[in-house]
Every structure is written in structure tokens, then in C-alpha cells.
């Protein structure tokens, strides 16, 4: 489609708001006296900045929703400081509550040091993902969040879907539906997400928007986004999937949307079938987080790093 800047931005916003309605993110029982608290994972990159801006425009005047931005400083020199500055600029402009936490304060580590030590012989993203998820979950709970919103776009979700399918991991597909893809109770969908088992439920309102459209929206709206790849990003398998999808999309436009449309239906069926077989969680012996073993993954990695 050939659109002017204004109509392009309106189209992006319309799709995000439609996703919010279809997933029933704002339940009927939310009231000004009992509002929903939504914590937004704000990294300062284009995706989270665009998500924050659209959510603010949509719900700032709605007393049924309280928005809180949460940023994490991983300790990556020359990278996170600039994106954190972008996050602070945005939230200051919007006059939005903004909480900032760091790996240094939470775990006494910095990702630059983790990459050097690498006791588990893993990619930097594997370590960082575990630590990041832990902080997002814990602080969302401390902020009394009803939902945790992240800026995953269509490309991110199509890549994850294809990876899960190629790996044949039906359990992971089922868990993804219940954790972040499935609509909430009260939606018109036949299958809704299951119990989060003590976790703050997540939502991804940008998951219908291609990455290039998110970047263009940020540019046209002149948003303070830090658009630079993390210097430690080296997920080789995801990179292969990404290149495959780019090629398929170039030759067959609409591939990503088709993947997600079919994947979400399959994930719903998998979730319905596998919920009764899901593993029950115990408490981590060190931090009390839900885990299927004696130690959660985060504590296991921190112990390995201390042993180096």
C-alpha cells in the first residue's frame, strides 16, 4: 500500500488497538476505583518505545489503566547507556512513571563480564535472557502489575514460532500460548490462555506489526529510539531463521502473517491438550522463584559465575 505518513501511523495504531481488543487486555471489571496496572518492558529500542508511545496515546486519559515503564541496565558498555537515555527522554516527555534496575544492583554482575567468563559455554543472549526475564517478572510483581507488556513485533514472533516448530517442541508451543499468545478470559476466542501458575501474565500488542513498520513509525513520529543491535547479540540459529523468513517474505509477501495465523491456532490446540501434563512448580531453594528443580535457572547461572 502507498500511504502518507499520517495514514501509515494511523494504520499501525489501529492494528495495535485491535490486538488489544481481540486479546481482551482490558477486562470488563477494570474500573477507575480498581484499575489495571500494566508494566511495560522499556529497553529504549524502537519496539518498546513505539509500544510505550501508542499505549500512552491510547490509555493516558483512561482511569481504568495505569502504565508503568520498567527499564533494565544489563551492563553493556557503549550500548545500554544510550538506550536508557532514550527511555528516560520518552518517559519524561510523557510524564510516565519509570523504574530502572540493573544487573549490577540485582546480581552484582555486568553482561560484559559474563561474556568474558562464560562458565556454561553459552551465547550472551542465553545468559541475558534468563536474568532479564527474572527481573521483569519480579519487578512486575513488586509493582503489583496485572499484566507485563513487551514490544515483540511480527518478525520476532514468526521467528520464535518457526524455531519452536522446527525443534518439534510441542510443550514449549503450548507454554508460549498460555504465557503470551493466547487471549485473556472474556475475549470472543474459542480457546483462551490458561493459568499462569504464579507468573504475571504477558502480552505482546505489537505482534501484528512487521519490524520495518515499527522502525518507520518510530522515525515518522520522531520518537527517541536507540536503533542499534546489542554488541553481544550472537544467536546463530535465530539469525538463520531470520534470514530464511526475510527471503520467503521477499518472494511471498504475507508469509510472516500466515505463519503466525496458523501457529496461534496450533498453539491453542497444543495448550488445550498439554495443560494437564504441565510440570508443577516448586520454589527455588535460594530465591523462592517458581522452578521445576531445586534451583531456578537464574540462581544456577549465578552460582556458575561465582565459581569462575
C-alpha positions as CSV (number, residue, x, y, z in Angstrom):
1,X,0.0,0.0,0.0
2,X,1.1,3.6,-0.7
3,X,0.3,5.7,2.3
4,X,1.2,9.2,3.5
5,X,2.9,9.4,6.9
6,X,-0.2,10.3,8.8
7,X,-2.3,7.4,7.4
8,X,0.6,5.0,7.8
9,X,0.9,5.8,11.5
10,X,-2.9,5.6,12.0
11,X,-2.8,2.2,10.4
12,X,-0.2,0.9,12.8
13,X,-2.1,2.3,15.8
14,X,-5.3,0.8,14.6
15,X,-3.8,-2.7,14.4
16,X,-2.2,-2.4,17.8
17,X,-5.5,-1.3,19.4
18,X,-7.3,-4.1,17.5
19,X,-4.9,-6.6,19.0
20,X,-5.6,-5.2,22.5
21,X,-9.3,-5.6,22.0
22,X,-9.1,-9.1,20.5
23,X,-6.9,-10.3,23.3
24,X,-9.1,-8.7,25.9
25,X,-6.2,-7.0,27.6
26,X,-8.6,-4.6,29.4
27,X,-11.2,-6.7,31.2
28,X,-14.7,-5.6,31.8
29,X,-14.2,-5.5,35.6
30,X,-11.4,-2.8,35.4
31,X,-12.8,0.4,36.9
32,X,-11.4,3.8,37.9
33,X,-11.7,2.5,41.5
34,X,-10.0,-0.8,40.7
35,X,-7.7,-0.1,37.7
36,X,-5.4,-2.4,35.8
37,X,-1.7,-1.9,36.2
38,X,0.3,-2.6,33.1
39,X,4.1,-2.7,33.3
40,X,5.9,-2.1,30.0
41,X,9.3,-3.5,29.4
42,X,11.0,-0.4,28.0
43,X,14.5,-1.1,26.6
44,X,14.8,2.2,24.7
45,X,14.9,0.3,21.3
46,X,12.4,1.0,18.6
47,X,9.9,-1.7,19.5
48,X,9.4,-0.9,23.2
49,X,9.5,2.9,22.5
50,X,6.7,2.6,19.9
51,X,4.7,0.3,22.2
52,X,5.0,2.7,25.1
53,X,4.1,5.7,22.9
54,X,0.9,4.0,21.4
55,X,-0.2,2.7,24.8
56,X,0.2,6.2,26.3
57,X,-1.8,7.8,23.5
58,X,-4.5,5.2,23.9
59,X,-4.8,4.9,27.7
60,X,-3.4,8.0,29.3
61,X,-6.8,9.5,29.7
62,X,-8.4,6.2,30.7
63,X,-8.7,5.9,34.5
64,X,-9.1,2.1,34.2
65,X,-5.4,1.7,33.3
66,X,-2.2,2.7,35.0
67,X,1.0,2.5,32.9
68,X,4.5,2.0,34.4
69,X,7.7,1.7,32.4
70,X,10.4,-0.7,33.6
71,X,14.0,-0.5,32.1
72,X,16.9,-2.8,32.8
73,X,20.6,-1.9,32.6
74,X,22.5,-5.1,31.8
75,X,25.9,-3.6,32.0
76,X,26.9,-3.4,28.3
77,X,29.4,-0.5,27.8
78,X,28.6,1.9,25.0
79,X,25.2,0.3,24.3
80,X,22.7,0.3,27.2
81,X,23.5,3.8,28.4
82,X,22.3,5.3,25.1
83,X,19.1,3.3,25.0
84,X,18.4,4.1,28.7
85,X,18.8,7.8,27.9
86,X,16.2,7.3,25.1
87,X,13.9,5.6,27.6
88,X,14.3,8.4,30.1
89,X,13.7,11.0,27.5
90,X,10.5,9.3,26.3
91,X,9.0,8.8,29.8
92,X,9.9,12.4,30.8
93,X,8.1,13.7,27.7
94,X,5.1,11.5,28.5
95,X,5.3,12.2,32.3
96,X,5.1,8.5,32.9
97,X,6.3,6.6,35.9
98,X,9.7,5.0,35.0
99,X,11.6,2.4,37.1
100,X,15.2,1.5,36.3
101,X,17.0,-1.5,37.7
102,X,20.4,-3.1,36.8
103,X,22.2,-6.4,36.8
104,X,24.9,-4.8,38.9
105,X,22.4,-3.9,41.7
106,X,20.4,-7.1,41.4
107,X,23.0,-9.7,40.8
108,X,26.4,-7.9,41.3
109,X,27.3,-8.8,37.7
110,X,27.6,-6.9,34.3
111,X,27.0,-8.6,31.0
112,X,30.4,-7.5,29.7
113,X,32.0,-9.6,32.5
114,X,29.6,-12.5,32.0
115,X,30.6,-12.7,28.3
116,X,34.3,-12.8,29.3
117,X,33.8,-15.6,31.9
118,X,31.1,-17.7,30.1
119,X,31.3,-20.7,32.6
120,X,28.4,-22.5,30.8
121,X,29.9,-22.0,27.2
122,X,26.6,-20.4,26.1
123,X,25.7,-17.4,24.0
124,X,25.5,-14.0,25.7
125,X,21.8,-13.9,24.8
126,X,21.2,-17.2,26.7
127,X,22.6,-15.7,30.0
128,X,21.0,-12.3,29.4
129,X,17.5,-13.7,28.6
130,X,17.4,-15.6,31.9
131,X,18.5,-12.6,34.0
132,X,16.2,-10.3,32.1
133,X,13.1,-12.5,32.5
134,X,13.8,-12.8,36.2
135,X,14.0,-9.0,36.8
136,X,10.9,-8.3,34.6
137,X,8.8,-10.9,36.5
138,X,10.0,-9.9,40.0
139,X,9.6,-6.2,39.5
140,X,6.3,-6.6,37.7
141,X,5.1,-8.4,40.8
142,X,6.5,-5.7,43.1
143,X,4.8,-3.1,41.1
144,X,1.5,-5.0,41.5
145,X,1.2,-5.5,37.8
146,X,-1.8,-7.2,36.3
147,X,0.0,-7.6,33.0
148,X,3.5,-7.3,31.7
149,X,3.7,-5.9,28.2
150,X,6.7,-6.3,25.8
151,X,7.5,-5.0,22.4
152,X,7.9,-8.2,20.4
153,X,6.9,-7.5,16.8
154,X,5.7,-9.7,14.0
155,X,9.2,-10.7,12.9
156,X,10.2,-11.7,16.5
157,X,7.1,-13.9,16.9
158,X,7.3,-15.5,13.5
159,X,11.0,-16.4,14.1
160,X,10.1,-17.9,17.5
161,X,7.2,-19.8,16.0
162,X,9.3,-21.3,13.3
163,X,12.1,-22.2,15.7
164,X,9.7,-24.0,18.0
165,X,8.1,-25.8,15.2
166,X,11.4,-26.9,13.6
167,X,12.6,-28.1,17.0
168,X,9.4,-30.1,17.4
169,X,8.9,-28.8,20.9
170,X,5.1,-29.1,21.4
171,X,5.4,-28.4,25.2
172,X,7.1,-25.1,24.5
173,X,4.5,-24.2,21.9
174,X,1.8,-24.9,24.5
175,X,3.5,-22.9,27.1
176,X,4.0,-19.9,24.8
177,X,0.3,-19.8,24.1
178,X,-0.6,-19.7,27.8
179,X,2.2,-17.3,28.6
180,X,1.9,-14.6,25.9
181,X,-0.1,-15.5,22.8
182,X,-3.5,-16.6,24.0
183,X,-6.3,-14.1,24.5
184,X,-7.5,-13.5,28.1
185,X,-10.8,-14.6,29.6
186,X,-13.7,-12.6,28.2
187,X,-12.5,-12.5,24.7
188,X,-14.5,-13.9,21.8
189,X,-11.9,-16.5,21.1
190,X,-12.9,-20.2,21.5
191,X,-9.7,-21.0,23.3
192,X,-8.2,-18.6,25.9
193,X,-4.9,-18.8,27.8
194,X,-4.6,-21.0,30.9
195,X,-3.4,-20.3,34.4
196,X,0.0,-18.5,34.6
197,X,1.0,-20.5,37.7
198,X,2.1,-17.6,39.8
199,X,3.7,-15.6,36.9
200,X,2.5,-12.1,35.8
201,X,0.7,-12.8,32.5
202,X,2.4,-11.2,29.5
203,X,1.1,-9.6,26.3
204,X,2.6,-8.5,23.0
205,X,0.4,-5.8,21.4
206,X,2.9,-5.2,18.6
207,X,2.9,-8.8,17.4
208,X,0.9,-8.0,14.2
209,X,3.3,-5.2,13.1
210,X,6.4,-6.1,10.9
211,X,9.8,-4.9,12.2
212,X,10.3,-2.4,9.4
213,X,6.9,-0.8,10.0
214,X,7.8,-0.4,13.7
215,X,11.1,1.3,12.7
216,X,9.3,3.5,10.2
217,X,6.7,4.5,12.8
218,X,9.4,5.5,15.3
219,X,11.1,7.6,12.5
220,X,7.9,9.3,11.4
221,X,6.8,10.1,14.9
222,X,10.3,11.3,15.8
223,X,10.5,9.1,18.8
224,X,13.7,8.9,20.9
225,X,14.5,5.3,20.0
226,X,18.1,3.9,20.1
227,X,18.2,1.7,17.0
228,X,21.4,-0.3,17.3
229,X,22.0,-4.0,17.8
230,X,23.5,-5.3,21.0
231,X,27.2,-5.9,20.5
232,X,26.9,-9.3,22.2
233,X,23.9,-10.5,20.1
234,X,25.1,-13.7,18.5
235,X,22.1,-16.1,18.4
236,X,23.3,-18.0,15.3
237,X,20.2,-20.2,14.9
238,X,17.7,-17.3,15.2
239,X,19.8,-15.4,12.7
240,X,19.5,-18.3,10.2
241,X,15.7,-18.4,10.8
242,X,15.6,-14.6,10.4
243,X,17.4,-14.7,7.0
244,X,15.1,-17.5,5.9
245,X,12.0,-15.5,6.7
246,X,13.3,-12.4,5.0
247,X,13.9,-14.4,1.8
248,X,10.4,-16.0,2.0
249,X,8.7,-12.7,2.7
250,X,10.5,-11.1,-0.2
251,X,9.3,-13.7,-2.6
252,X,6.0,-14.5,-1.0
253,X,4.6,-11.4,0.8
254,X,2.5,-12.2,3.8
255,X,4.5,-15.2,4.9
256,X,5.0,-14.0,8.4
257,X,1.3,-13.2,8.9
258,X,0.4,-16.6,7.6
259,X,2.9,-18.3,9.9
260,X,1.5,-16.6,13.0
261,X,-2.1,-17.1,12.0
262,X,-1.6,-20.9,11.7
263,X,0.8,-21.1,14.6
264,X,-1.6,-19.4,17.1
265,X,-4.3,-21.9,16.2
266,X,-1.9,-24.9,16.5
267,X,-0.6,-23.4,19.8
268,X,-4.1,-23.2,21.1
269,X,-4.8,-26.8,20.3
270,X,-1.4,-27.8,21.9
271,X,-2.2,-25.8,25.0
272,X,-5.6,-27.5,25.4
273,X,-4.1,-30.9,25.0
274,X,-1.0,-30.4,27.2
275,X,-2.1,-28.3,30.1
276,X,-2.9,-31.3,32.2
277,X,0.6,-32.7,31.6
278,X,2.4,-29.5,32.5
279,X,5.1,-29.7,35.2
280,X,4.1,-28.3,38.6
281,X,6.5,-25.8,40.1
282,X,8.3,-25.8,43.4
283,X,10.2,-22.9,45.0
284,X,13.9,-22.2,44.3
285,X,15.9,-23.0,47.4
286,X,17.9,-19.8,47.0
287,X,15.5,-17.1,45.8
288,X,12.0,-18.7,46.1
289,X,11.1,-18.2,42.4
290,X,9.0,-20.9,40.8
291,X,11.1,-23.7,39.3
292,X,10.8,-27.3,38.3
293,X,14.1,-28.2,40.1
294,X,15.8,-27.3,43.4
295,X,17.4,-24.2,41.8
296,X,15.9,-21.9,39.3
297,X,17.9,-21.2,36.1
298,X,18.9,-17.8,37.2
299,X,20.4,-19.0,40.5
300,X,22.2,-21.8,38.8
301,X,23.9,-19.4,36.4
302,X,24.8,-17.0,39.2
303,X,26.4,-19.9,41.1
304,X,28.4,-20.9,38.0
305,X,29.6,-17.3,37.5
306,X,30.7,-17.1,41.2
307,X,32.7,-20.3,40.8
308,X,34.8,-18.9,37.9
